[in-house]
Structures are given as C-alpha cells and as structure tokens.
Amino acid sequence: MIAIHYFASIREALDCDMEQLELPEGIKTVGDLIDMLGQHHGDNWKDVLGQPNVLVAVNHEMTDLTASIKAGDEVAFLPPVTGG
C-alpha cells in the first residue's frame, strides 16, 4: 500500500486530498506513479502532476520524478512555493 497526498492548488485541481492504493508491479519511480495515476484517473491528473514546477516529497524528503518508491511509502505532491 502507498499513501499519496495532494496539497493546496493541486488538491483543488484534482478534487482529491489523499488516496491509498496498492502499488502495481512495474511502478518504481514517482514518474511511473504519475503515469499510472493519469491512466487510472484521466489525462487531467497526468497534466496537473506532471507540471515541471510541481514539488514532490517521498517520506517527507523533497525529491524529483526519478525518486524510487515502494510499498509503504508516502508520496506528497505540492504546488510550487511562491513569494516575493
């Protein structure tokens, strides 16, 4: 099982704040997960999560789309930090 959290504008765009799912065979990276979520939920999900400015954390560690994931992990998608 993997826990996936969606925050702020990403949560609003996807109308989902969190989900848990069994990690299918072959899903090894965050990028693979995004592709799978797009296939499962629709192209909008892949478009929102695949934006180059979306931040990703695996087990509370900031990372990128090449990060490895496995059962038991927690993945979070966060919008870019803005300010000025």
C-alpha positions in Angstrom: 0.0 0.0 0.0 1.2 3.5 -0.8 -0.3 6.8 0.6 -0.5 9.8 -1.8 -1.2 13.3 -0.6 -2.2 16.2 -2.7 -1.9 19.8 -1.3 -3.3 23.2 -2.0 -3.9 24.1 -5.6 -3.1 20.5 -6.7 -5.8 19.2 -4.3 -8.2 21.7 -5.8 -7.4 20.9 -9.4 -7.8 17.1 -8.8 -10.6 17.4 -6.3 -8.8 14.9 -4.1 -6.7 15.4 -0.9 -5.4 11.8 -0.3 -5.7 8.3 -1.5 -4.2 4.9 -0.7 -3.6 2.2 -3.3 -1.7 -1.0 -3.9 1.4 -0.2 -5.8 1.2 -2.2 -9.1 4.1 -4.2 -10.4 6.4 -2.1 -12.6 5.8 1.2 -10.8 9.2 2.0 -9.5 9.5 5.8 -9.6 7.5 8.9 -8.9 7.3 9.5 -12.7 5.9 5.9 -13.1 3.3 6.8 -10.4 2.2 9.9 -12.2 1.8 7.9 -15.5 -0.3 5.3 -13.6 -2.4 7.9 -11.9 -3.1 9.5 -15.3 -4.2 6.2 -16.8 -6.4 5.5 -13.7 -7.9 8.9 -13.2 -7.6 10.6 -16.6 -5.3 12.9 -18.5 -6.0 15.9 -16.2 -4.2 14.1 -13.4 -1.1 13.5 -15.5 -1.2 17.1 -16.7 -1.5 18.5 -13.2 1.0 16.2 -11.5 3.5 16.3 -14.4 3.9 20.1 -14.5 7.6 20.9 -14.2 7.1 23.2 -11.2 5.2 20.7 -9.0 7.2 19.7 -5.9 7.4 16.1 -4.8 8.2 14.5 -1.4 8.7 10.9 -0.7 8.6 10.0 3.0 8.9 13.7 3.9 12.0 14.2 1.8 11.9 16.6 -1.1 12.9 14.8 -4.3 12.2 14.6 -8.1 10.3 12.3 -10.5 13.2 9.9 -10.7 12.9 9.0 -7.0 12.3 5.4 -6.2 9.1 4.4 -4.5 7.9 1.2 -2.9 5.0 -0.2 -0.9 4.7 1.5 2.5 6.0 4.9 1.2 4.2 8.2 1.4 4.2 10.5 -1.6 3.2 14.1 -1.5 2.6 16.5 -4.4 2.9 20.2 -3.5 2.4 23.3 -5.6 5.5 25.5 -6.2 6.4 27.9 -3.4 5.7 31.5 -4.4 6.5 34.7 -2.7 8.2 37.9 -3.3 
